[in-house]
Amino acid sequence: MGDYDLNDLVHNYSYQEGINNGDSYNGQNTSVTEITFDFKFPAIGAGFNNSFVLRVMDGDNNATLNLESSDRYASSEITRLHDTQNNTTLFVFNNLKSMYTSNSAAIVNTVKIDYADIPVISGTVFNINGAYDEFVLKDGEVGQEIHPLHNELHINYPALNAASMYNDANNFLRCDDKSSGIDNLFVNANGFPWVLSDLPTELPWPKEGVSILDAYPNFDDFVTSDSSLDWYSNINGNRVNSKIIN
């Protein structure tokens, strides 16, 4: 758990989805067939070099990723893995710190803003069989997976609510992890998530070593008692500005 500052890999994104409306074209049973993405990673607050994974449903093992615009990130850094057990393909964005520095142990933009110019990585993934998600690899190591919590939007794609075939399940229940069962994976002893996802705004992140519970005091109530609570917007004392990077 460490400092629980949730700034080890900060990801801002936008997606445009190409969809299949089904045989009747009535808007029912739609599925994603391709995505165009824009990614930014404005902060990487860990001494190790985390990787980001874009995972797509791909029963035919023919999904492809084209990197279309990236001045400071090379396509050669992206590794493609196919998970035959779950019919998914993983596109692993390795060595993201190379966009900022050659020091893979550097801490980027979490003590203060050292790099104000945030590069954008843009591309397209083709031949998706229905849906996609994201997760993190600790220090870029295959098997060291850190996922968001169970997503009801993926109820028809159970593979996207579970770790991949590469995950090292020995990490569950070690140290502060208290993962148990499909609906309760990647949580700590208090039921708090290891990853935040799908926030509707670019969230200022806690400074290095500052717990998100101190930077965003209402996050505690959001997790433990009120899942509808707006704990993140800059209203009602949600944020302690001295403890976040603006």
Helices and strands as residue ranges (DSSP letters): E 10-20, E 31-43, E 51-57, E 64-69, G 75-77, E 78-83, E 88-93, G 96-99, E 121-126, E 132-137, G 138-140, E 145-146, G 152-154, G 158-161, G 169-171, G 182-184, E 205-206, H 212-215, H 219-224, G 241-243, E 244-245
